[in-house]
Amino acid sequence: MNIASTRPTGTGTSSFCLAFLTVLSALTLAGASERRVLVYTKNGKGYVHDNIPASVVALKKLGAENRFVVDVSDDPGVFTDRNLRRYRVVIFDNANNEVFDNEAQKAAFQRYIRGPKRVESPKGAEAAASWWGGVPRGGGFVGIHSASGAERDWPWYWELLGGKFLRHPKLQTFTIRVKDPNDPSTRHLPATFQWTDEFYFVDHIPAGRHVLLAGDLTTLNDPAKDKYPGKAFGEEFPLAWKREFEGGRSWYTALGHQKEHYSDPVFMQHILGGILWAMGASAQ
């Protein structure tokens, strides 16, 4: 199991204080677990985005600036009950195609999302919360860009994410509308703005998504858009959303194809808001 970890840095000068903080951290497992995320970058056979190195650097920077630990891995072996219970959020960072090796890994991921109230603790239900790292509900999930193209044969994953990747037209500039200006991942954005990206269409869309951003189809050059999505969503199509799912929280953005996006503070604030919402934390 291969995991690289980046921890927030401090400026303390006293070795005594550092030792004290280390002991305090060990004694407050629940608090530590609530501030740790797993960035998963596995790609199965097929297209692999060249933005992953830049996105990993940017996510580590978010963690350092916002006091959460960032672990990074492309090893599906990290999907075990024992390991996943350390994380408040699992981030599928441009993961694509088949990202698990076996059914046991998938089952561990499902148990993580569902949380201790929906699984049986080895020590009994009364000890479930402490066994699961002190997290009182299901785990958090964040999907970035091609995460909607992961596990294309697994209906449960489509429900978790909020859809299954179908296609995108050529890279181009289009207009995005903010549908919820009060969400922590969108409240820093103007009501409408221009954006250059791959415009992702998904299908197998479950009920219950709360749409955060939508692309204006009238500004999109796509000869196939009349066939799908047609007028299913009017003159727009959802590009970012969130939902409660089976005890956990799921947040997804279709944006983020270009590696340059991950050095854009506006885009990274969008992702940070999604991480904090999925974590159950307040935006700072």
Disulfide bonds with the S-S distance in Angstrom:
none
